[in-house]
Amino acid sequence: MFFAEKDKGAFLNNQRLRVSKKNSIDDCLFSSNHEGVKFSDLNMRYSGCAALDLAYVASGRLDGFFHNNINLWDVAAGEILVKEAGGLVNDIHKFDVNKIDIRASSAAINDKMLENLVNF
C-alpha cells in the first residue's frame, strides 16, 4: 500500500520511496493520458490511472507524469506522494478543481520535461 504524510515521507509497504535519479530525458519513461501520449515524443506509457501513475513517479518506476484538465480527486493523493518522495509537482491548487494541469517528476529532469511540454 502506498501512503504519505506531509513532512514524514512517502512509503510503499513501509519502505521509503524516492523519485528516480535519472538525468537524461532519453532514458526516462513518462505517463500521461491519451492526449499526452499522442502529443509527446517522450518515451511514454498510458495506464489510465493518474493516482497509480503518480505513485509510480514517487517510487521511481516512472520518471514523470503530465495530464491536462484532470480532477483534483484524481491527483491529490499522488501529489503528496511525489513531493514526499523528493519530487516536484506544479502548483495544482491554482487551478479549478475540475480542470487541473499537472506536471510531476524528479528535480533532475523537471526542466527538460517542461521544455518538451511547452505546447501541451
Secondary structure, DSSP 4 states (H G I P E B T S, - for coil): -EEEETTTEEEETTEEP-------GGG--EE--HHHHHH--S-EE--S-HHHHHHHHHHTSSSEEEEEEE-HHHHHHHHHHHHHTTEEE--GGGS-TTSEEEEEEEHHHHHHHHHHTTT-
